[in-house]
Amino acid sequence: MSAARKSLSKIKWAFIDNVLVSPIKFVMSIVYRPVMMKALQSFNSTGKLDFDGADITMDIKTVSQLSRLRSCKKEPSTVQWLLRDVRDKDVFFDIGANIGAYSLIMAKGTTKDLTVYSFEPSPNTYAVLCKNVSLNQMGEKIYPLQIAIGFELGIQKFFLSSNVAGAAEH
């Protein structure tokens, strides 16, 4: 290939990247999340949790729920810690259970006979938690409770950071 052809090729690819691809990438970065959200909400979709110890199915209708599928990769030391000292007849309290990834790991990811209580106060997230317990047929082991756990007994205001199922940091 001649030097002139190489130069033309470089110019062509620079033009394609800078004039065509970069603006498309920019637009996609702005609309990706809302578009992904709409697409997920239009499907009755599920996904697999990234846990090697058991087949765990999760309901996926929001980007927040989709991100929960990577809970094990995100926090491998938490998963190791949870499973390290599990014994028969243990009771596990998942406080702030969200959509139930760790509750399901405890109930399905071990051969031990244990009971899991999953506390999740957010209404939309609690509904998905219940659906995930049902999807995995863990109703005999996991007991979801729509209640917040705190230092004081009583009725308090609960502030949601988002109404989206799977959202956190309320």
N, C-alpha and C positions, 0 to 999 in steps of 0.2 A: 504494500500500500504506500502510495507516495505521501510525501510530507504535506502536500496541499490537501489530499483526501483525509489525512489524519486530522488536520486542523479543522476542516469542514465538519468532520464527524464530531469533534469536541464541541464545536460551536452549536451543532444541531442538538447534542445531548444537553448542553448548558441551557439552550433555549427551552427545550422540553421540560427540564427540571425546574428552571426558574420562572418561566412564563405559564406553563401548564400545570405541572405537578404541585409546586409549592402553594399556589392559591387553593387548589383542591384540598391539599392537606390542611391548610389553615381553616377553610370552611368546615371540613369534616371534624376538626378538633372542637369547633364551636357547637356544631349540631349533633355530634356523636352521642353524647349522653342522653339528650331528650329523644333522639331517634331510637336509640337502643332501648330506652325505657318504653316507648310506645310499641316497639316491635315485641318486646318481652311480654307486655301486658296483653297483647292481642293473641298470644299463643298460650295453650295450656301446657307449659313446658316444665320439665324437671331436669336436674343435673345430678352428677355423682360427686359426693364429697371426696376430697383428695386424701382419703384415709386408706391405708393399705390393709388394715386388719379386718375390714368388713365392707360389704356392699351397702352404702348408705345413700339413699335417694333424697334429694331436697327439692322443694317447690321453688321455681324461679320465675318471678314476674317483675322484679325490679333489679336495677343495677346493684343496689345494696345487697340483695339476696344473691345475685350472681357472684359478688365478691366473697361471700361467705363460703363458697365452694372451695376456696383456697385456705381455709382456716388452719389446716395442718401444716401446710408449707409456710404460712405466715408465722405460726407459733409452735414449732416442733418441740421445744422444750416444755411447753404447757401440756401437750399431748403425752409426752414421756412421763412427766410428773403425775398426770392424772392416772395413768395406767400402771405406774411403778408399784404401788403398794395396795392394790385392790385385792380385797378378800371376800369370800362368800359372806352373804348377809349384810354387807356394807350398805350404808345409805349415803347417797351423793346429792348434795344441794347445789344446783346450778343457778346462782343468783345473777340475774341479768342474762338470762339464757338466750336472748335474741331469738333466732329461728331454730335453735336447738342443736347446733353442730356438736358441742361438747357433751350435751345430754345423750345424743345418739351414739357418740363414740363410747361413752361409758356403758350404755345399755346394750349395744350391739357389738362393740369391739373387744369384748372380753367374754370368756366362758364362765365368769363368776356370776353367781346369783345375787344381784343387787337391785336396789330400788332407787330411782332417780326422781327427785322433785325439782321441777324446772320453773323458776320464778321469772316472769316477764310481764311488766306492767303496761307496756305500750299496746293499745288495742289491736292495731293492724299487724304488728309483729307477733303478738300472742296468737292471732288467728293462724298465721303461717306456722308457728311453732306447733300448734295442734295438728295442722295438716301434715307436717313432717313426721310427727309421732305416728299418725295414722298411715301415711305412705309406707312407713317402715314396719308397720304392724308391731309397734312397741307399747301399745296401750296398757299392757299388763305390767310393764316395767317403769314407764315414764309417766309421771303425774304432773301435767302443766297447771300452773296456778297464776292467774292474772292478778298479781299483787307485787308491790314494791317492798323491798326489805331495807330497813334503816335502823338507826340507833334508838329511835324513840317509837313507842307504841302510840298510835293515833292516826287520825286522818290528816293528811298533808296535801298541799297542792303538788301536782306532778307536772313538770315542765318538759314538753317534748321538743327535741331539736328538729324533728321532722315527723310528719305523719306517714312517711314511706315505710312500708314493711321492711325490716332488716336494718333500718337506720340505727345508729348508736349515739352514745354520749349525750343522753337526755339529762 
